[in-house]
Amino acid sequence: MKKTLLHGMIIPVIIFSSCAPGNQQAQNTAVPEVPVTVVNQTDAVVYTEYPTSLEGQTDVEIRSQVNGILERIFVEEGAYVEKGASLFQIDARPYQEEYNNAQGELLAARADVATAKIEVEKLTALVQNKVVSPYQLKTARAAHDAAAAREKQALAKAGNARITMGFATIKAPVSGYIGRLGKKTGSLVSPSDSQPLSILSDNREVHAYFSVGEADFVAFKDGLDGTSISEKLKNTSAVIMILSGGTTYPQTGKMDMVDAAFDKSTGAITLRATFPNKQGLLRSGNSGRIRIGLKQADIVAIPQAATFEMQDKIFAFVVDKNNKTRQVALTISGSSGNTYYISHGLKTGDGLILKGLESLKDGMPVKPQISNGKLASN
């Protein structure tokens, strides 16, 4: 009997699998969600600050106009004085003697004029009676004219001596506050002294000077009503002053001056605001910042936290209609607190990304979480 052996075959089975659905899910979860606000252009008053230095309404250096010893000081440092009040007394004795001498010369000159006049009158009668020749009368008249000229010279010399003697008493040319005293009693003073005796400041009003660039000045000028600079200045809003330390001066000021030309070296022009100062709280030399409010049209207010700086420029991220990020450069027209006012770079309907800017790149897909409004279609 024959036996038949069957040889088995091994058939491999290939199983195909795909990772596509899982990868797609991972890709979808990788798209970040970002908070977005829809911005709107509007008209607003934008406040801009500029550093300023203060000067009194009048700041006068008090100097001696004559040489001499300082005998008396009539005022205290920091005191308020009225115009015409005596401030310093310089030893006037040498100038008193010069004045007395000039007065003596004047009296002698007047006596000479009187004598010459008598001689003219006498010779006039004699000439009329033909006792003396007319030549003698002409000579007498010439002598009288010379005596009259010397009298005028003596009168001018006496007047000058009186003025010089008056310089020994130094009086306040304006009302104001006395500064530090540069000399003490007994000191030698001179018109050539490098330092003044003191500074007298009229601080009832103070002038705040500050400089603005050409672009800011054009925006400031164009934002005011009026056809001339003087008319535009009258239409400026109240000016606020922030003192050193961050305190706000309690009274507002008024713009009242624009310099005649731009500074060629800086490209800036100087403006002036005047503040009342009847209480004397401000003094010449104070520093601070001027805050000016100017109404601007079609600007956007955004939080500063939604921006970032790169190469001295300010940028932000917006979301386009395809939910992709787009980096935009911003033009800042002003700021207030934590808010930027944007004049260029954003428009109504743009979706501004508020947070997570450090992880974003230009053209990156995102999921916008819009808190208000609706994005523009374009």
C-alpha positions as CSV (number, residue, x, y, z in Angstrom):
1,M,0.0,0.0,0.0
2,K,1.4,3.5,-1.0
3,K,1.3,6.6,1.2
4,T,1.1,10.1,-0.2
5,L,2.8,13.0,1.8
6,L,1.3,16.5,1.4
7,H,3.7,19.4,1.8
8,G,2.1,22.6,3.4
9,M,2.5,26.1,2.0
10,I,3.0,29.2,4.2
11,I,1.1,32.2,2.7
12,P,2.1,35.5,4.2
13,V,-0.6,37.9,5.0
14,I,0.1,41.7,4.6
15,I,-1.9,44.1,6.7
16,F,-2.0,47.7,5.6
17,S,-2.5,50.6,8.1
18,S,-2.6,54.4,7.8
19,C,-1.6,57.1,10.3
20,A,-3.3,60.0,8.3
21,P,-6.3,60.5,10.6
22,G,-4.1,60.7,13.7
23,N,-1.7,63.1,12.1
24,Q,-4.5,65.4,11.0
25,Q,-5.9,65.5,14.5
26,A,-2.5,66.4,15.9
27,Q,-2.1,69.1,13.3
28,N,-5.5,70.6,14.2
29,T,-4.7,70.7,17.9
30,A,-1.4,72.6,17.1
31,V,-3.2,75.7,15.9
32,P,-3.1,78.1,18.8
33,E,-6.1,80.0,20.0
34,V,-5.6,83.8,20.4
35,P,-7.8,86.5,22.0
36,V,-8.8,89.1,19.3
37,T,-10.5,92.4,19.5
38,V,-12.0,94.2,16.5
39,V,-10.7,97.8,16.4
40,N,-12.6,100.8,15.4
41,Q,-11.4,104.2,14.1
42,T,-12.9,107.2,15.9
43,D,-12.2,110.8,16.8
44,A,-10.5,111.4,20.2
45,V,-8.5,113.9,22.1
46,V,-4.9,112.6,22.2
47,Y,-2.6,113.8,24.9
48,T,1.1,114.2,24.2
49,E,3.8,115.1,26.7
50,Y,7.0,117.2,26.2
51,P,9.8,118.0,28.6
52,T,9.8,121.6,29.6
53,S,11.8,124.2,31.6
54,L,10.3,127.1,33.4
55,E,11.2,130.7,33.4
56,G,9.7,133.6,35.3
57,Q,7.8,136.4,33.6
58,T,10.9,138.5,34.2
59,D,14.3,137.3,35.4
60,V,16.7,140.2,36.0
61,E,20.3,140.1,37.1
62,I,21.0,142.7,39.8
63,R,24.4,144.2,39.2
64,S,26.3,147.2,40.4
65,Q,26.9,150.0,38.0
66,V,29.6,151.6,40.1
67,N,32.7,150.4,42.1
68,G,32.6,150.5,45.8
69,I,32.2,148.9,49.2
70,L,28.8,147.2,49.8
71,E,27.6,149.0,52.9
72,R,24.1,147.7,53.4
73,I,21.8,144.9,52.2
74,F,18.1,145.8,52.6
75,V,16.5,142.4,51.7
76,E,16.6,138.8,52.6
77,E,17.1,135.9,50.2
78,G,13.8,134.7,48.9
79,A,11.9,137.8,49.9
80,Y,9.3,139.4,47.7
81,V,10.0,143.1,46.9
82,E,8.1,145.7,45.0
83,K,9.4,147.7,42.1
84,G,11.5,150.6,43.3
85,A,12.4,149.1,46.7
86,S,16.0,149.6,47.8
87,L,18.0,146.4,47.7
88,F,21.7,147.3,48.2
89,Q,23.6,150.4,49.3
90,I,27.2,151.0,48.1
91,D,29.4,153.6,49.8
92,A,28.3,156.8,48.0
93,R,30.8,159.3,49.6
94,P,33.2,159.4,46.6
95,Y,30.3,159.9,44.2
96,Q,28.8,162.6,46.5
97,E,32.0,164.5,46.4
98,E,32.1,164.2,42.6
99,Y,28.6,165.6,42.5
100,N,29.5,168.5,44.8
101,N,32.5,169.3,42.6
102,A,30.3,169.3,39.5
103,Q,27.8,171.5,41.2
104,G,30.6,174.0,42.0
105,E,31.7,174.0,38.4
106,L,28.2,174.6,37.3
107,L,27.8,177.6,39.7
108,A,31.1,179.1,38.4
109,A,29.9,178.6,34.8
110,R,26.7,180.4,35.5
111,A,28.6,183.3,37.1
112,D,30.7,183.5,34.0
113,V,27.6,183.7,31.8
114,A,26.1,186.4,34.0
115,T,29.4,188.4,33.8
116,A,29.6,188.0,30.0
117,K,25.9,189.1,29.7
118,I,26.6,192.3,31.7
119,E,29.6,193.0,29.4
120,V,27.5,192.6,26.3
121,E,24.7,194.9,27.7
122,K,27.3,197.6,28.6
123,L,29.0,197.5,25.2
124,T,25.7,197.5,23.4
125,A,24.9,200.9,24.9
126,L,28.3,202.2,24.2
127,V,28.2,201.1,20.5
128,Q,24.8,202.8,20.1
129,N,26.4,206.0,21.4
130,K,29.4,205.4,19.2
131,V,31.8,205.4,22.2
132,V,33.4,202.0,21.3
133,S,33.7,200.1,18.0
134,P,31.2,197.3,17.0
135,Y,34.2,194.9,17.0
136,Q,34.4,195.1,20.8
137,L,30.7,194.2,21.0
138,K,31.1,191.2,18.8
139,T,34.0,190.0,20.9
140,A,31.9,190.4,24.1
141,R,29.0,188.4,22.5
142,A,31.4,185.6,21.5
143,A,32.7,185.5,25.1
144,H,29.1,185.3,26.3
145,D,28.4,182.4,23.9
146,A,31.5,180.5,25.1
147,A,30.4,181.0,28.7
148,A,27.0,179.7,27.9
149,A,28.5,176.6,26.3
150,R,30.7,176.0,29.4
151,E,27.5,176.3,31.5
152,K,25.9,173.5,29.5
153,Q,28.9,171.3,29.9
154,A,28.9,171.9,33.6
155,L,25.2,171.2,33.8
156,A,25.7,167.9,31.9
157,K,28.6,167.0,34.2
158,A,26.6,167.7,37.3
159,G,23.7,165.6,35.9
160,N,26.0,162.7,35.2
161,A,27.5,163.0,38.7
162,R,24.0,162.9,40.2
163,I,23.1,159.8,38.1
164,T,26.3,158.1,39.2
165,M,25.7,158.9,42.8
166,G,22.2,157.4,42.4
167,F,23.7,154.2,41.2
168,A,25.2,153.7,44.7
169,T,21.7,152.8,45.9
170,I,20.5,149.7,43.9
171,K,16.7,149.5,43.6
172,A,14.4,146.8,42.3
173,P,13.7,147.3,38.6
174,V,10.6,145.1,38.8
175,S,8.5,143.4,41.4
176,G,9.5,139.8,42.3
177,Y,11.4,137.4,44.4
178,I,15.1,137.9,45.4
179,G,17.4,135.0,44.8
180,R,20.6,134.1,46.5
181,L,22.9,137.0,47.5
182,G,26.2,136.9,45.7
183,K,27.9,139.4,48.1
184,K,28.0,140.1,51.8
185,T,28.2,143.4,53.6
186,G,31.7,144.9,53.3
187,S,32.5,143.2,50.0
188,L,34.0,145.2,47.1
189,V,31.6,145.3,44.2
190,S,32.2,146.3,40.6
191,P,30.3,146.4,37.2
192,S,32.8,143.8,35.9
193,D,32.0,141.2,38.5
194,S,31.4,137.8,36.9
195,Q,28.4,137.0,39.2
196,P,25.5,139.3,39.9
197,L,24.6,140.5,43.3
198,S,21.4,138.5,43.0
199,I,18.6,137.5,40.6
200,L,15.2,139.2,40.8
201,S,12.4,137.0,39.4
202,D,8.9,138.1,38.7
203,N,7.1,134.8,39.0
204,R,3.5,135.9,39.1
205,E,3.3,134.1,35.8
206,V,5.8,131.5,34.5
207,H,6.6,130.5,31.0
208,A,7.0,126.9,30.1
209,Y,9.2,126.4,27.0
210,F,9.2,123.1,25.1
211,S,10.2,121.9,21.7
212,V,8.3,119.8,19.2
213,G,9.4,118.1,16.0
214,E,8.1,119.2,12.6
215,A,5.6,116.4,12.2
216,D,4.1,117.1,15.6
217,F,4.0,120.8,14.9
218,V,2.2,120.3,11.6
219,A,-0.4,118.0,13.3
220,F,-0.8,120.5,16.2
221,K,-1.3,123.4,13.8
222,D,-3.6,121.6,11.4
223,G,-5.8,120.4,14.3
224,L,-6.7,123.9,15.5
225,D,-9.3,126.3,14.1
226,G,-8.1,129.6,12.6
227,T,-6.3,131.0,9.6
228,S,-3.2,132.4,11.4
229,I,-0.9,131.1,14.2
230,S,-2.2,133.8,16.6
231,E,-5.8,132.6,15.9
232,K,-4.9,129.0,16.3
233,L,-3.2,129.6,19.6
234,K,-6.3,131.3,20.9
235,N,-8.2,128.1,20.1
236,T,-5.9,125.7,21.9
237,S,-7.2,123.7,24.8
238,A,-5.9,124.1,28.4
239,V,-2.4,123.0,28.9
240,I,-1.5,120.6,31.8
241,M,1.9,120.6,33.5
242,I,3.3,117.6,35.3
243,L,6.0,118.6,37.8
244,S,9.0,116.5,38.7
245,G,7.9,113.7,40.9
246,G,4.7,113.2,38.9
247,T,2.4,115.7,40.6
248,T,0.1,117.8,38.5
249,Y,0.2,121.6,38.8
250,P,-3.2,122.6,40.1
251,Q,-3.7,125.4,37.5
252,T,-3.8,125.0,33.7
253,G,-1.9,127.1,31.3
254,K,-2.5,128.6,27.9
255,M,-0.4,128.4,24.7
256,D,0.7,131.9,23.7
257,M,3.8,131.7,21.6
258,V,5.4,129.9,18.7
259,D,9.1,130.6,17.8
260,A,9.8,132.3,14.5
261,A,11.8,129.4,13.0
262,F,12.8,125.8,13.4
263,D,16.2,125.0,14.9
264,K,18.3,123.8,12.0
265,S,20.4,121.5,14.1
266,T,17.5,119.7,15.8
267,G,14.6,120.1,13.4
268,A,12.4,121.3,16.2
269,I,10.5,124.5,17.0
270,T,10.0,126.0,20.4
271,L,6.5,126.7,21.8
272,R,5.5,128.4,25.0
273,A,2.7,128.0,27.5
274,T,2.0,130.5,30.3
275,F,0.8,129.4,33.8
276,P,-0.6,131.6,36.6
277,N,1.6,131.5,39.7
278,K,0.2,134.0,42.2
279,Q,1.0,131.7,45.1
280,G,4.6,131.5,44.1
281,L,4.6,127.7,43.9
282,L,6.7,127.7,40.7
283,R,10.2,129.2,40.3
284,S,12.5,129.8,37.4
285,G,14.5,126.7,36.7
286,N,11.7,124.2,37.6
287,S,11.4,121.3,35.2
288,G,8.6,119.1,34.3
289,R,6.4,117.9,31.3
290,I,3.8,119.7,29.3
291,R,0.7,117.7,28.4
292,I,-1.2,118.9,25.4
293,G,-4.6,117.5,24.3
294,L,-5.3,117.7,20.6
295,K,-8.4,116.3,18.8
296,Q,-7.5,113.8,16.1
297,A,-9.7,112.1,13.6
298,D,-9.7,108.4,12.5
299,I,-7.4,107.1,15.2
300,V,-7.5,103.8,17.0
301,A,-7.0,103.3,20.8
302,I,-5.3,100.0,21.7
303,P,-3.7,98.6,24.9
304,Q,0.1,98.9,24.9
305,A,0.4,95.3,25.9
306,A,-0.9,94.3,22.4
307,T,2.2,95.8,20.8
308,F,5.9,95.0,20.7
309,E,9.0,97.0,19.8
310,M,11.6,96.0,17.2
311,Q,14.4,98.1,15.9
312,D,12.9,101.3,17.5
313,K,9.6,100.7,15.8
314,I,6.2,99.6,17.3
315,F,4.4,96.6,15.8
316,A,1.3,94.5,16.4
317,F,-0.3,91.3,15.0
318,V,-3.7,91.2,13.3
319,V,-5.7,88.2,12.0
320,D,-6.6,88.2,8.3
321,K,-9.7,86.7,6.7
322,N,-7.9,83.3,6.4
323,N,-7.2,83.2,10.1
324,K,-3.5,83.9,9.6
325,T,-1.4,86.4,11.5
326,R,-0.1,89.5,9.8
327,Q,2.5,91.8,11.4
328,V,1.8,95.5,11.0
329,A,3.9,98.6,11.7
330,L,2.1,101.2,13.8
331,T,2.4,105.0,13.9
332,I,1.8,106.3,17.5
333,S,0.2,109.7,17.6
334,G,0.0,109.8,21.4
335,S,-0.4,107.8,24.6
336,S,-2.3,108.0,27.9
337,G,-1.7,105.6,30.7
338,N,-1.5,102.1,29.2
339,T,-3.2,103.1,25.9
340,Y,-1.6,103.9,22.6
341,Y,-3.4,106.0,20.0
342,I,-2.7,104.8,16.5
343,S,-2.9,107.1,13.5
344,H,-1.6,104.6,10.9
345,G,-1.3,100.8,10.7
346,L,-4.8,99.8,11.9
347,K,-8.3,100.5,10.5
348,T,-11.9,99.7,11.4
349,G,-12.6,96.0,11.3
350,D,-9.0,94.8,11.8
351,G,-8.7,92.0,14.3
352,L,-6.0,92.9,16.8
353,I,-4.3,90.0,18.7
354,L,-4.1,90.9,22.4
355,K,-1.9,88.2,23.9
356,G,0.7,85.6,23.2
357,L,2.6,87.8,20.8
358,E,6.0,86.3,21.7
359,S,5.0,82.9,20.2
360,L,3.5,84.3,16.9
361,K,5.1,84.6,13.5
362,D,4.0,86.4,10.4
363,G,1.6,84.2,8.3
364,M,1.0,81.7,11.1
365,P,-2.5,80.1,11.3
366,V,-4.4,80.8,14.5
367,K,-7.9,80.3,15.9
368,P,-9.2,83.8,16.8
369,Q,-11.3,84.2,19.9
370,I,-13.1,87.4,19.0
371,S,-14.5,89.3,22.0
372,N,-16.4,92.0,20.2
373,G,-17.7,92.9,16.7
374,K,-16.9,91.3,13.4
375,L,-13.8,91.2,11.4
376,A,-13.7,93.1,8.1
377,S,-14.0,90.8,5.0
378,N,-11.0,92.3,3.2
